[in-house]
Amino acid sequence: MAPRRSSSIVLAAIVIGTIAAVTEMVPVFPIQAALGVSPRLVLQSIASGVLGRAAYSGGAATVLLGIAFHLLISFLFALAYVLVSDRWTALRRRPVLAGIAYGTVVFLVMRYIVVPLSAVAYQQSTDWGMFATSLVVHIVGFGIPIALLDRWWAGANARRQAELGSSATVVS
């Protein structure tokens, strides 16, 4: 497959990142609810990465900011995957395996680089069960969807290009 144009890459990352942001939160909210943490608090915790403790007293505004930050982070990780998969197409041939690897990388980057460097107003869990649960959520809810959606998007883009090329053929 030929590499995509910049506008197609950005559009793919926006769509794929938005879907991955949602698919990641589908298991997060019930897991956190079982621990006594409301969706509002989950989203304010995301906002606390920038605002610190102030995020918890910001009401709806910091909930919306948490959603925006979650979408931004998802977009950036989706963009990184889309850019790499355009150059390293082996990722598209084995999207589930690539998604498992990518979900693991994203989990490790978030846990050991992004969150410690942020202003989050909570302590990360050291419980192995929560560690494993979070890793699985990142793999199944984030990495695999990104890889599968990227493969689908690239295939759809290639089909569109082929259709445009064949419709431009002149028969004499």
C-alpha positions as a Markdown table, in Angstrom:
| # | Residue | x | y | z |
|---|---|---|---|---|
| 1 | Met | 0.0 | 0.0 | 0.0 |
| 2 | Ala | 1.2 | 3.5 | -0.8 |
| 3 | Pro | 1.8 | 5.9 | 2.1 |
| 4 | Arg | -1.2 | 8.1 | 2.8 |
| 5 | Arg | -1.3 | 11.9 | 2.3 |
| 6 | Ser | -0.9 | 14.1 | 5.4 |
| 7 | Ser | -4.6 | 15.1 | 5.5 |
| 8 | Ser | -5.6 | 11.4 | 5.3 |
| 9 | Ile | -3.2 | 10.5 | 8.1 |
| 10 | Val | -4.6 | 13.3 | 10.4 |
| 11 | Leu | -8.2 | 12.3 | 9.6 |
| 12 | Ala | -7.4 | 8.6 | 10.3 |
| 13 | Ala | -5.7 | 9.5 | 13.6 |
| 14 | Ile | -8.7 | 11.7 | 14.7 |
| 15 | Val | -11.2 | 9.0 | 13.9 |
| 16 | Ile | -9.2 | 6.1 | 15.2 |
| 17 | Gly | -8.1 | 8.0 | 18.3 |
| 18 | Thr | -11.6 | 9.0 | 19.1 |
| 19 | Ile | -12.9 | 5.4 | 18.8 |
| 20 | Ala | -10.0 | 4.1 | 20.9 |
| 21 | Ala | -10.6 | 6.7 | 23.5 |
| 22 | Val | -14.2 | 5.4 | 23.9 |
| 23 | Thr | -13.3 | 1.7 | 23.7 |
| 24 | Glu | -10.7 | 2.2 | 26.4 |
| 25 | Met | -13.2 | 3.9 | 28.7 |
| 26 | Val | -15.9 | 1.2 | 28.2 |
| 27 | Pro | -14.2 | -1.1 | 30.7 |
| 28 | Val | -12.6 | 1.6 | 32.8 |
| 29 | Phe | -15.8 | 3.2 | 34.1 |
| 30 | Pro | -17.3 | -0.1 | 35.4 |
| 31 | Ile | -14.0 | -1.2 | 36.9 |
| 32 | Gln | -13.6 | 2.1 | 38.7 |
| 33 | Ala | -17.2 | 2.1 | 39.8 |
| 34 | Ala | -16.6 | -1.3 | 41.4 |
| 35 | Leu | -13.8 | 0.4 | 43.3 |
| 36 | Gly | -16.1 | 3.3 | 44.4 |
| 37 | Val | -14.8 | 5.8 | 41.8 |
| 38 | Ser | -17.4 | 7.7 | 39.7 |
| 39 | Pro | -16.9 | 8.5 | 36.0 |
| 40 | Arg | -16.8 | 12.2 | 37.1 |
| 41 | Leu | -13.8 | 11.4 | 39.3 |
| 42 | Val | -12.1 | 9.3 | 36.6 |
| 43 | Leu | -12.3 | 12.2 | 34.2 |
| 44 | Gln | -11.3 | 14.8 | 36.8 |
| 45 | Ser | -8.3 | 12.6 | 37.5 |
| 46 | Ile | -7.3 | 12.8 | 33.9 |
| 47 | Ala | -7.6 | 16.6 | 34.1 |
| 48 | Ser | -5.5 | 16.5 | 37.3 |
| 49 | Gly | -2.5 | 15.6 | 35.0 |
| 50 | Val | -2.4 | 19.3 | 34.1 |
| 51 | Leu | -4.3 | 21.0 | 36.9 |
| 52 | Gly | -3.2 | 18.9 | 39.9 |
| 53 | Arg | -5.6 | 18.9 | 42.9 |
| 54 | Ala | -7.6 | 21.8 | 41.5 |
| 55 | Ala | -9.2 | 19.5 | 39.0 |
| 56 | Tyr | -11.3 | 17.9 | 41.7 |
| 57 | Ser | -13.0 | 21.2 | 42.6 |
| 58 | Gly | -13.6 | 22.3 | 39.0 |
| 59 | Gly | -17.0 | 20.6 | 38.5 |
| 60 | Ala | -18.3 | 20.1 | 35.0 |
| 61 | Ala | -15.5 | 22.2 | 33.5 |
| 62 | Thr | -12.8 | 19.8 | 34.7 |
| 63 | Val | -14.8 | 16.8 | 33.7 |
| 64 | Leu | -14.9 | 18.2 | 30.1 |
| 65 | Leu | -11.2 | 19.0 | 30.3 |
| 66 | Gly | -10.6 | 15.4 | 31.3 |
| 67 | Ile | -12.5 | 14.3 | 28.3 |
| 68 | Ala | -10.6 | 16.7 | 26.1 |
| 69 | Phe | -7.2 | 15.5 | 27.5 |
| 70 | His | -8.2 | 11.9 | 27.1 |
| 71 | Leu | -9.2 | 12.5 | 23.5 |
| 72 | Leu | -5.9 | 14.4 | 22.8 |
| 73 | Ile | -3.8 | 11.7 | 24.3 |
| 74 | Ser | -5.7 | 9.0 | 22.3 |
| 75 | Phe | -5.3 | 11.1 | 19.1 |
| 76 | Leu | -1.6 | 11.5 | 19.6 |
| 77 | Phe | -1.0 | 7.7 | 20.3 |
| 78 | Ala | -3.2 | 6.9 | 17.2 |
| 79 | Leu | -1.3 | 9.4 | 15.1 |
| 80 | Ala | 2.0 | 7.8 | 16.2 |
| 81 | Tyr | 0.7 | 4.3 | 15.3 |
| 82 | Val | -0.7 | 5.4 | 11.9 |
| 83 | Leu | 2.6 | 7.1 | 11.0 |
| 84 | Val | 4.6 | 4.1 | 11.9 |
| 85 | Ser | 2.2 | 1.6 | 10.2 |
| 86 | Asp | 2.5 | 3.6 | 7.0 |
| 87 | Arg | 6.2 | 3.0 | 6.9 |
| 88 | Trp | 6.2 | -0.5 | 8.6 |
| 89 | Thr | 3.3 | -2.3 | 6.9 |
| 90 | Ala | 4.1 | -5.5 | 8.7 |
| 91 | Leu | 1.9 | -4.0 | 11.5 |
| 92 | Arg | -1.1 | -4.2 | 9.2 |
| 93 | Arg | -0.6 | -7.9 | 8.4 |
| 94 | Arg | -0.8 | -8.9 | 12.0 |
| 95 | Pro | -3.0 | -6.3 | 13.6 |
| 96 | Val | -4.0 | -8.2 | 16.7 |
| 97 | Leu | -0.4 | -9.0 | 17.6 |
| 98 | Ala | 0.7 | -5.4 | 16.7 |
| 99 | Gly | -2.2 | -4.2 | 18.9 |
| 100 | Ile | -1.1 | -6.3 | 21.8 |
| 101 | Ala | 2.4 | -4.9 | 21.5 |
| 102 | Tyr | 1.2 | -1.3 | 21.0 |
| 103 | Gly | -1.2 | -1.5 | 23.9 |
| 104 | Thr | 1.6 | -2.7 | 26.1 |
| 105 | Val | 3.9 | 0.1 | 24.9 |
| 106 | Val | 1.2 | 2.7 | 25.5 |
| 107 | Phe | 0.5 | 1.3 | 29.0 |
| 108 | Leu | 4.2 | 1.5 | 29.9 |
| 109 | Val | 4.7 | 5.0 | 28.5 |
| 110 | Met | 1.7 | 6.3 | 30.4 |
| 111 | Arg | 2.5 | 4.5 | 33.6 |
| 112 | Tyr | 6.3 | 5.2 | 33.8 |
| 113 | Ile | 6.7 | 8.4 | 31.8 |
| 114 | Val | 3.6 | 10.5 | 31.3 |
| 115 | Val | 1.8 | 10.1 | 34.6 |
| 116 | Pro | 5.0 | 10.6 | 36.8 |
| 117 | Leu | 5.9 | 13.7 | 34.8 |
| 118 | Ser | 2.4 | 15.1 | 35.2 |
| 119 | Ala | 0.7 | 17.0 | 38.0 |
| 120 | Val | -1.7 | 14.1 | 38.9 |
| 121 | Ala | -3.1 | 14.4 | 42.3 |
| 122 | Tyr | -3.3 | 10.7 | 43.1 |
| 123 | Gln | -0.9 | 7.9 | 43.7 |
| 124 | Gln | -0.7 | 5.1 | 41.1 |
| 125 | Ser | -1.7 | 1.7 | 42.5 |
| 126 | Thr | 1.1 | -0.7 | 43.3 |
| 127 | Asp | -1.3 | -3.6 | 43.5 |
| 128 | Trp | -0.4 | -6.3 | 40.9 |
| 129 | Gly | -4.1 | -7.1 | 40.2 |
| 130 | Met | -4.7 | -3.4 | 39.2 |
| 131 | Phe | -1.5 | -3.3 | 37.3 |
| 132 | Ala | -2.6 | -6.4 | 35.3 |
| 133 | Thr | -6.1 | -5.0 | 34.8 |
| 134 | Ser | -4.8 | -1.7 | 33.5 |
| 135 | Leu | -2.4 | -3.5 | 31.2 |
| 136 | Val | -5.2 | -5.6 | 29.8 |
| 137 | Val | -7.5 | -2.6 | 29.3 |
| 138 | His | -4.7 | -0.8 | 27.4 |
| 139 | Ile | -4.2 | -3.9 | 25.2 |
| 140 | Val | -7.8 | -4.9 | 24.5 |
| 141 | Gly | -9.5 | -1.5 | 24.8 |
| 142 | Phe | -6.8 | 0.7 | 23.1 |
| 143 | Gly | -4.0 | -1.1 | 21.3 |
| 144 | Ile | -6.0 | -3.7 | 19.4 |
| 145 | Pro | -8.7 | -1.3 | 18.3 |
| 146 | Ile | -6.1 | 1.1 | 17.0 |
| 147 | Ala | -4.3 | -1.6 | 15.1 |
| 148 | Leu | -7.5 | -3.1 | 13.6 |
| 149 | Leu | -9.0 | 0.3 | 12.7 |
| 150 | Asp | -5.7 | 1.4 | 11.1 |
| 151 | Arg | -5.6 | -1.7 | 8.9 |
| 152 | Trp | -9.3 | -1.2 | 7.9 |
| 153 | Trp | -8.7 | 2.5 | 7.2 |
| 154 | Ala | -5.6 | 1.9 | 5.1 |
| 155 | Gly | -7.4 | -0.8 | 3.1 |
| 156 | Ala | -10.4 | 1.5 | 2.6 |
| 157 | Asn | -8.0 | 4.2 | 1.5 |
| 158 | Ala | -6.3 | 1.9 | -1.0 |
| 159 | Arg | -9.6 | 0.8 | -2.4 |
| 160 | Arg | -10.7 | 4.4 | -2.9 |
| 161 | Gln | -7.4 | 5.2 | -4.6 |
| 162 | Ala | -7.8 | 2.1 | -6.9 |
| 163 | Glu | -11.3 | 3.1 | -7.8 |
| 164 | Leu | -10.2 | 6.6 | -8.6 |
| 165 | Gly | -7.4 | 5.3 | -10.7 |
| 166 | Ser | -9.6 | 2.8 | -12.6 |
| 167 | Ser | -12.3 | 5.5 | -13.2 |
| 168 | Ala | -9.7 | 7.8 | -14.8 |
| 169 | Thr | -8.7 | 5.2 | -17.4 |
| 170 | Val | -9.8 | 6.3 | -20.8 |
| 171 | Val | -11.0 | 3.6 | -23.2 |
| 172 | Ser | -10.4 | 4.4 | -26.9 |
